[in-house]
Amino acid sequence: MKTLTIILADGPYISEYAHIAFKIADAALKRYHVNIFLYLDAVHIPRLGQSPAFFADEGELFKELAERGAAIRACSRCAAARGYSANEDGSSRDYHDGIKITSLYDLPEMIQGSDGVITLCR
């Protein structure tokens, strides 16, 4: 099976990039394995308890992707700098289930194993 990796650097509700990534991953999961790497402010996307008034809850959307098999990883240094902590297995009490906080070194491995890479950032 081919693999698509999506890299996000913008947080939710700053731009449409999180929602665009969701739409791309949603369609790609029908034919591809999907990796999503959250970098910089994108580590806010899977945070629990968001309730935006005029937008979709991006965290819930990404939880759905993880439930369908997408590997969603957040940069550990970026997450720690923004107040998110990880358990030993990479899970976080701050994040939806299935989304892990891992090392930035996972990103090159994701890219190397991918047939295509999409980066969404300003």
Buried (B, 14 or more C-beta within 10 A) or exposed (E): EEBBBBBBBBBBBEBEBBBBBBEBBBEBBEEBBBBBBBBBBBBBBBBEEBEEEEEBBBBBBBBBBBEEEBBBBBBBBBBEEBEBEBEEEBBBEBBBEBBBBBEBEBBEEBBEEBEEBBEBEE
